[in-house]
Amino acid sequence: MRRRAFIFGLGFTGKRYAAALQAEGFQSIGTTRSGKPVGEIESIAYGPDAPVLRNLAVLDDATHVLLSVPPNSDGDPVLHDFGDRLAASKNLKWLGYLGTTGVYGDRDGGEVDEASALTPSGERGARRVAAEAGWLKLHEKHGLPLHIFRLAGIYGPGRNALAQTKAGTARRLIKPGHKFSRIHVDDIVQVLLASMERPNPGAAYNVCDDLPSESADVSLYAADLLNIEPPPPIQFADAELSPMARSFYQDNKTVSNARIKQELGVELRYPTYREGLHALLSDYSAG
């Protein structure tokens, strides 16, 4: 049987995952709001302005499905539109849901792992908890081969501190003791592929690197790599931030990534932001 992948949401991570699967011999297709191809990946229109594709035969043929569409104020749209259909699929071998470490909320710097209580701080985190619960219900009732991946802050080509520094949009916010977890997009893809090789339906995985760090440290490192004067320090209390940007600073926790290493055998290509940014440097060092 040919391996066929369907990706709900060919965004920053979804398109990288789809390309990796095609390199592995999968037939990959996904959704975008426009329905336009993403590189060599075929796309189908799906979103607020596109009709719900209830006769999507290609979905019934999928052996592997990735869910990369965030929930909105009405809940998880893919769960609402396709949850029961996916649960009834005879071909589906693996399904991955891309969530967020925001489901753990604020721990005042303390450590969380996959067994920690889900205590989100804000509305976006609460939506993610509800989405996880909805998919888990289908797993428990119908055997949906669900795997949950709680992602830290994602960076990679074109979306990183080097790009911001080069463009002059980086800011060095000072909030001592406040740390963010991060993950390179290619390490996310590596984790997903490892899970497909070692499926464990119902499992959740934290996907982050080994060094949660203050955002100011990352800004300084990016400027040093580029040999550019770093942005001036701004005290967090004095910073003008959008409500969404400020919400990212609500939570302070240390996220354990032990499970992806122990259960999936993952060895991170970029164990800290330093290796990740250094690998991206060639994209920004000229000119």
N, C-alpha and C positions, 0 to 999 in steps of 0.2 A: 504494500500500500504506500502510495506516495505521501510524503510529509507535506502538509499544507498548513501555513500559518495565517492567521487573521489578526490584525492589530487595530484595535479601536483607539485611534489617535496617533497619527504619524507626525508627532511633534519632535522635540529635540531628542528625547530618548527613543521613542517609537520608531523613528526612521533609522536610527543607528542599529537598533535591534533587528529590524526588518532586513537591512542590508547584510548584517552578519549571518542571518539565517539563509539568505539567498546564496551567500558564499559557501554555506554548508550543504547546499542542494535542495533547500526548501523552496516551495512555491509560496511566495509571500504577497499579500494584498492587505490594504488597510483603509482607514477612513481619514478624510480631511473635510473641512467645511466646504471647500471649493470643488472637490472631486477631481482636482488636477493631479497628475502623477508627481511623485516626489522622487526625483532622480529616476532610477530604473524601477521604482516600486509603484505598481498600479494602485490607484486610489478610487474610492467610492465616496460620494458626498454624503455626509452625515453630520448633523448638528442642528442648532436652533432654527436655521433657515432652510433646512433640507427635510424632505419627507422621511418618515420612519420606514425603513426598508424591510418590511415584514416578509417579503418573498426573496430574501437574500440567500439563494441556494448555496453560494460559495461559503457561507457561514456554516451550513450543515455539513459541508465536506471538510471543515477545518479539523486538523488533529491537534493544533496548538493555538491558543488564543491569548493575546495580551490585552489587558484593560488599562488604558492610559488616558481616560477621559475623566476629569475631576467632577465630583458632585456639585450641584448648584443648590439654590434655595428650595428647589422642589425634590431634591434627592439625587441619586445616581441615575442619570438618564439611560445608561446601558443596562443597568439592572432592571429598570422599569420596562424598557423596550425589548430586551433580549434575554433576560435572566432565565425565564422558564424554558425558553427554546434551547439555550446552552445546556441547562440541566438535563434536558431530554436527549441531547445529542448522543448518537451511537458511535461517532468517530472520534470524539474529543478525548485526548489522552492527558492533556496538561492545560491549565489555565492560570495565568499570573495576573494579579491585581497590583498596580503600582500605587501605593499609598504614601504616607509621610510619617516621619518620626514625631510630627506635631501631635499625634494622638496621645502621647505620654504627658503632654502639658509641661508645667514648670516644676522642677525638682531642686531648685536652688543650687544647681551644680552637681547634684547627686547622680548616681549611675542608674540607668534603666536597661533592662534586657527584654526579650520577647514575652516573658512571663509577668512583667510589671503591669500594674493596673493602668487602664486607659482613662486618663483624667485631663482631657484637652482644656486649654485655657480660653479659647475663643470659638466663634461660630464656625470658622473654616475647619478647625480641628474636630468639632462636634459632628460636622457633616461627614468627615472621613470615618469617624468611629461608627456612625450609622451605616455608611456604605459597607464597611468591613462586615458589620453584623448581618446585613442583608445577604451578602455573598456567602458568608459562613452558614447562614440558615439553609441555603440551597445545597451547600456541601453536606450538611448534616442530614437533610431530609432526602436528598436525591443522589448523593454520591458525586456531586460536581467536583472535579479534580482541581480544587482551588489551592493556590499558593499566594500568600500575601507578602509583599515586599515593601517595607517601611523605609522610604528613601530620605536621606539627609539632603542638604543643599547641593544641587547638581551644577557641575561646571564641566567645561570641555571646549572643543574648538569653536571659536567665535563667541563664547559665553563664559567669560572668566575675568579675573582681576587684571590680567595683562591688557585685555581689550579695553576695559574701563580706564585703566591708567593711560594707555596710548591715546584714547579719545578725549582725555581730560575730564571724564565724568566720575572718576573714582573719588570716594570720600573716606577719610580716616576718622571714623567715629570712635570715641574713647568711652568705653564702659568697662572699667576694670573688673576682671573676674568673670565676665560674660563670654561664654564660648559657644561657637557654632560647630556642628559636625558637617562635613562635606563629603562628596563622593564624585569621582570622575565618571563621566557617562560611559566610558568604555569598561570601567569596573562594574557598573550596573549590568551592562550586557553580559559580561563574564559571569556574574552571579546568576542571571536568568538562564544562560546556557547550561551552567552547572546544575541548576535545579531541574531542568528538563532531562538531564542525564540521570539524576537521582531524585525522582519525584517522591514527594511526601505530602499527599493531599491533606489540607487542613492546617499546614504549618505556616508560621509567620517568620519573617527574617528581617532583621535590621540591616540596612545596606548603607554603610558609612565607612570612612577611613579610620586610621589609627590615632589621629591627632586632632581632637576638637580644639579650636583655636579662636582667639579674639579676632574680629574682623580687621582691626587696625594692624595686627601682625601680618595678615595676608596682604594688605595694601602696601605696607612697607617692603615686604619681600618682592612684590611685583615691581615696584618702582626701582628697587635695587637691581633686579634682573635686567631691566630696561635702561639702567643708568639714567633715570629721570628723577628729578626732584620730587619727593613724595608729596601728596596733598597735605595741606596744613591740618593739624589735629583739631577736631571739633568735639567738645564735650557732648555726650549723648543728650543731656538735659537741655542743651542749647540748640540742638539740631532741628532743622525744619524737615519733618518727615511726613509722608502721606500716612493715613491710618493703616494701610496695609504694610508699609515698610516698618512702621513702629511696632506692629503686631509681631514681627519676626523677632523682636527683642524682648517679648514678653516672657519667653521660656528660656531657661538656662539649665541644661542637663548634660550629662556625659552618657553617650549611647554606646552600649557594648555591641561589638560586631563579631563576638566569639562564635556565634552559631554558623555563620556563613563559612567560617574557616574549618570548624570542627565537623560539621555535618555535610557540607558541600565540597570541602577540600579546596576552597578558594584561597589563592595567594594573590593579594592585591597588586596590580601593576603599579599603582600610585598610592602607596600607604599613607602619604601625607600630601598636603597641598604643595609642598616644596617640589617633590618629584613630578607632580602633575603640571605645575606651572612651568617648570624647567623643560618638560617635554613639549610644551606648547610655544616655547620662546621663539623658535624659528619663524613662526607665523607673524611675529610683531617686531623682530629685531632689525629688520631692514628699513631704510628710509627714515 
